[in-house]
């Protein structure tokens, strides 16, 4: 399956961040879907085939860690690649994210090249 067939779900409560991530990912040949929190993401995933998730950590209603734990607990999504993109860069935060099941952890600000490199390793 080539990039044009791959769907990436971007989850962030900040519109500007969602738009920036969408631009980077779409410009590199992936299809995009987006959500503002974990609940919206789960609704989207229930009716769409998603190949990779890019999520923020801090979001209202359901944050990125809770979303990751939900995805890892379910049969349908337990192996989906998840990239956490957040301002929370402390070692404890990174360890918590990785323990929850995040596939890669990027700290804002990040380069587009770093994001695309992590994506290429995962899908």
N, C-alpha and C positions, 0 to 999 in steps of 0.2 A: 504494500500500500504506500503510495507516495504522499508527500506532505499535503497536497491539495485535498486529500481525502481525510486527513487527520483533523479532529475537532479538539480544540483547547477551550476549557472553561476557565475564565478569569473571574476571581471573586475578590472584591475590595469595596469597602463602603465609600471610598474617596473616588468621585467621578473622574477627576483629573488622572489619578493613578490608573484606573481602569482603562481610560482612553489611551494613555501612554503605552501600557502593556499591550493593549489590543493592536495599536499601531505597529509596534515592534513585531509582534507575533504574526499578524496578518501580512505585513510587508515581506515576511519570510515564508509565505506560502501556506500557512495554516488557516483553517476555518475557525472562527471565534464565536463563542457564546459568553455571556457575562451575567454576573449576579452581584448583589450588594451585601449579602451575608450567607451564612451556611444553610439557613432554611431555604432560601431561594435556590441555592446551588443544588440541594437535594431534590427539589421539585423539578429543576431542569434535567438533572441526571436520571430521574425516573422515566422520562420520556425521550431521551436522546442518548445516542452512543457517544460517550466522551472518551478521548484517548489520553488526555493529560489534564491535570488540574493545577492552576497557579492561584494560590490563595494568600491573602493577608493574614496576619495573626490576630490583630485587634479589630474586631467588628462587633456591632451591636447584635443582639438576639442569639446568634450562634457564631462564636469566633472560629478561627482557623484550626486551633487545636481540637475543639469539640467536633468540627467537621471532619478532620482527619481521623479521629477516633471512630466516628460513625462510619466512615467509608471503610476503614480497616476491619471493623466488626462485621460488616455485611458481606455476604457471599459474592454478590454481583460486582463489588468495587474493591475488594480487599487487595488487589494487585495493581490498581491504577496508579500511575506515577503522580506524585504530589510535590510541587515545588512551593515552599513557603517563602514569600517575599515580604519582609517586614523591617521596621526600624529597630526592633528589639534584637540587638546583636550580642548580648552577654552570653557567656559560656553556659550558664544555667538555662537560658531560653533556648539556645541551640540544642542542648542535651534533651530538654523537655520535648522539643519539636521532633527530634530524631526518634526518641523513645515512643512518641505517639504514632510514628509511622511515616513521617515526612521523608520523601526520597532525596530531596536537596533543600538546602536552607540558604537563602540569599538575603543579605542585609542591605537595606536602602541607605544611601544611593548605590545602585549597582549599574554595571555597564550592560548594554544590549548584547554585546558579544558574550558576556558571562551567562546571561539568561539563555541565549540561543545554544551555547555550548552545553549547558545542563540539560536543556530540552533534547538536544541531539543524542545525548547519552541515554535518555530515558525512553524515547519513542523512535 
